[in-house]
């Protein structure tokens, strides 16, 4: 899975790959300029997740509890 993810990042131009044909062979990956340009937006997104995680978890619990109650009383729970 890691190899597939790295190859997709390379394909997208976010990571560069260098193969060293030495015993034992090794591969080195580095962020490209384009990949580095993601760091600041990702840091902002990470801060947002950290700041809102408890609210997200509370929303999930409330949703799941409402779904469980609907199933218990036999309501149609399909959502369109």
Secondary structure as UniProt FT lines:
FT   HELIX           2..11
FT   TURN            12..13
FT   STRAND          15..20
FT   STRAND          26..31
FT   HELIX           33..36
FT   HELIX           38..72
FT   TURN            73..74
//
